[in-house]
Amino acid sequence: CRLGILVVRHLKRLERVILGYLEVPDGPEEEARLGILETLQCTIEHAWPRMPCRLPVLLKALLRLLWDVHTDPGPTPEPVRAALLQRATQCLILLDHCSRGQVKVLLEGVYSSCEEHRVRECIRKVQEST
């Protein structure tokens, strides 16, 4: 994230790009989605005061990504799946920090109704983060 805080100038456009990449699998190695999760992480770190208003959209996209990665029967190797889940979880933790715990509150219902072990594990990590 070379732009640093200047990323705020481009946040609306960048958000659209990030959401687009998160929605579409890009082959077994998932290089684009791993890269865009890293971009999202840097963006949250540098533009954290502007993140709470983007929380609903980003939270929905990250939860969908967790679900898709877990349920996709495709040829993605296990280490790549684990990396996607880990980076998405890290983004959720950062979002929770900059929204003063709102993500934890919103995820309570998801955790109690979700039966998929790996997705629950990611949510648990967010809920236990400090």
Disulfide bonds with the S-S distance in Angstrom:
none
